């Protein structure tokens, strides 16, 4: 009978031990599950926060752009505003060609970019179009000579010899 009682105690001990291991494994699995859920929720919240931040940045930039456009619009309505805006656009047009000449990249450009007079003519045409036909006949452009000199100084050194003959003069005087 003692042996039977001993066997029964061992059996219960094994059952308790196996139940303990089972519960420990369940606890470990629940821990991993909770950790993955929390990590996923953290990543989700990080993405939401990032998206909200980007959205707020886009809105702030759009509001700043709208405010800038409104200020420019108001200033264009003032005396000399159209001329100032047209001059700025023409300067940026010429500056863009200057930057292209300084960089060694290959791009498609309008025809005759090697001729600063053509570039200035294009800028001047843009300027006249912006001013409108009513001011076209009375247009005064004191900055044209300076702009042609500037463009010539940028483009003349960068024009390859194969483009023109040796008789061509790429100085500002040739275009004014």
C-alpha positions as CSV (number, residue, x, y, z in Angstrom):
1,X,0.0,0.0,0.0
2,X,2.9,2.3,0.7
3,X,4.1,1.8,-2.8
4,X,0.7,2.6,-4.2
5,X,0.6,5.8,-2.2
6,X,4.2,6.7,-3.3
7,X,3.2,6.1,-7.0
8,X,0.1,8.3,-6.5
9,X,2.3,11.1,-5.0
10,X,4.7,10.9,-8.0
11,X,1.9,11.0,-10.4
12,X,0.4,14.1,-8.8
13,X,3.9,15.7,-8.7
14,X,4.3,15.1,-12.4
15,X,0.9,16.4,-13.2
16,X,1.6,19.6,-11.1
17,X,5.0,20.0,-12.7
18,X,3.5,19.6,-16.2
19,X,0.7,22.1,-15.4
20,X,3.4,24.5,-14.1
21,X,5.4,24.2,-17.3
22,X,2.2,24.5,-19.4
23,X,1.2,27.7,-17.5
24,X,4.8,29.0,-17.8
25,X,4.7,28.5,-21.6
26,X,1.3,30.2,-21.8
27,X,2.7,33.1,-19.9
28,X,5.7,33.4,-22.1
29,X,3.6,33.2,-25.3
30,X,1.2,35.9,-23.9
31,X,4.2,38.1,-23.1
32,X,5.5,37.7,-26.7
33,X,2.0,38.4,-28.1
34,X,1.6,41.5,-25.9
35,X,5.1,42.8,-26.9
36,X,4.3,42.4,-30.6
37,X,0.9,44.1,-30.2
38,X,2.5,47.0,-28.3
39,X,5.3,47.3,-30.9
40,X,2.8,47.3,-33.7
41,X,0.7,50.0,-32.0
42,X,3.8,52.0,-31.4
43,X,4.8,51.8,-35.1
44,X,1.3,52.7,-36.1
45,X,1.3,55.7,-33.8
46,X,4.7,56.8,-35.1
47,X,3.4,56.7,-38.7
48,X,0.3,58.6,-37.7
49,X,2.4,61.2,-36.0
50,X,4.7,61.5,-38.9
51,X,1.8,61.9,-41.4
52,X,0.1,64.5,-39.2
53,X,3.4,66.4,-39.0
54,X,3.9,66.3,-42.7
55,X,0.3,67.4,-43.3
56,X,0.8,70.3,-40.9
57,X,4.0,71.2,-42.7
58,X,2.2,71.1,-46.1
59,X,-0.6,73.3,-44.8
60,X,1.9,75.8,-43.3
61,X,3.8,76.0,-46.5
62,X,0.6,76.4,-48.5
63,X,-0.5,79.2,-46.2
64,X,2.9,80.9,-46.4
65,X,2.8,80.6,-50.2
66,X,-0.7,82.1,-50.4
67,X,0.3,84.9,-48.1
68,X,3.3,85.6,-50.3
69,X,1.2,85.6,-53.5
70,X,-1.3,88.0,-51.9
71,X,1.5,90.4,-50.9
72,X,3.0,90.2,-54.5
73,X,-0.5,90.7,-55.9
74,X,-1.0,93.8,-53.8
75,X,2.4,95.2,-54.7
76,X,1.8,94.6,-58.4
77,X,-1.3,96.8,-58.2
78,X,0.8,99.7,-56.9
79,X,2.6,102.1,-59.2
80,X,5.5,100.5,-61.0
81,X,4.5,97.1,-59.6
82,X,4.0,95.4,-63.0
83,X,7.3,96.7,-64.2
84,X,9.1,95.5,-61.1
85,X,7.6,92.0,-61.4
86,X,8.4,91.9,-65.1
87,X,12.0,92.9,-64.5
88,X,12.3,90.2,-61.8
89,X,11.0,87.6,-64.1
90,X,13.3,88.7,-66.9
91,X,16.3,88.6,-64.4
92,X,15.4,85.1,-63.4
93,X,15.1,84.0,-67.0
94,X,18.6,85.4,-67.8
95,X,19.9,84.0,-64.5
96,X,18.6,80.5,-65.4
97,X,20.5,80.6,-68.6
98,X,23.6,81.8,-66.8
99,X,23.4,78.8,-64.4
100,X,23.0,76.4,-67.3
101,X,26.2,77.8,-68.9
102,X,28.2,77.4,-65.6
103,X,27.1,73.7,-65.2
104,X,28.5,71.0,-67.4
105,X,25.2,69.2,-67.9
106,X,23.5,68.4,-71.2
107,X,20.0,69.6,-71.6
108,X,17.7,70.8,-74.4
109,X,17.5,74.6,-74.8
110,X,15.7,77.0,-77.1
111,X,17.5,77.6,-80.3
112,X,20.4,80.1,-80.5
113,X,21.3,80.0,-76.8
114,X,24.9,80.8,-77.8
115,X,23.8,84.3,-78.7
116,X,23.1,86.5,-75.7
117,X,21.2,88.9,-77.8
118,X,18.6,86.2,-78.5
119,X,18.3,85.4,-74.9
120,X,17.8,89.1,-74.1
121,X,15.2,89.3,-76.9
122,X,13.3,86.4,-75.4
123,X,13.5,88.0,-71.9
124,X,12.4,91.4,-73.4
125,X,9.5,89.8,-75.2
126,X,8.4,88.2,-71.9
127,X,8.7,91.6,-70.3
128,X,6.6,93.3,-73.0
129,X,3.9,90.6,-72.8
130,X,3.6,91.0,-69.1
131,X,3.3,94.7,-69.3
132,X,0.5,94.4,-71.9
133,X,-0.1,96.0,-75.2
134,X,-1.1,99.4,-73.9
135,X,2.4,100.1,-72.6
136,X,4.2,98.4,-75.4
137,X,5.0,101.6,-77.4
138,X,6.1,103.6,-74.4
139,X,8.3,100.9,-72.9
140,X,11.6,102.1,-71.4
141,X,14.1,99.5,-70.4
142,X,17.2,101.2,-69.0
143,X,18.5,97.8,-67.6
144,X,18.7,96.2,-71.1
145,X,22.3,97.3,-71.8
146,X,23.5,96.1,-68.4
147,X,21.6,92.8,-68.8
148,X,23.1,92.2,-72.2
149,X,26.6,92.9,-70.8
150,X,26.0,90.5,-68.0
151,X,24.7,87.7,-70.2
152,X,27.6,88.2,-72.6
153,X,30.1,87.9,-69.8
154,X,28.5,84.6,-68.8
155,X,28.1,83.1,-72.2
156,X,31.0,84.4,-74.3
157,X,33.7,82.4,-72.4
158,X,31.6,79.2,-72.5
159,X,30.8,79.2,-76.2
160,X,32.8,76.5,-78.0
161,X,35.0,77.6,-80.8
162,X,33.3,75.1,-83.1
163,X,30.1,77.0,-82.9
164,X,31.3,80.1,-84.8
165,X,34.1,81.3,-86.9
166,X,37.0,83.3,-85.6
167,X,35.6,86.5,-87.0
168,X,32.6,86.4,-84.7
169,X,32.8,88.7,-81.7
170,X,31.0,87.6,-78.6
171,X,31.5,90.8,-76.6
172,X,28.6,92.9,-75.2
173,X,29.2,95.6,-77.8
174,X,28.3,93.2,-80.6
175,X,24.8,92.7,-79.2
176,X,23.9,96.2,-78.1
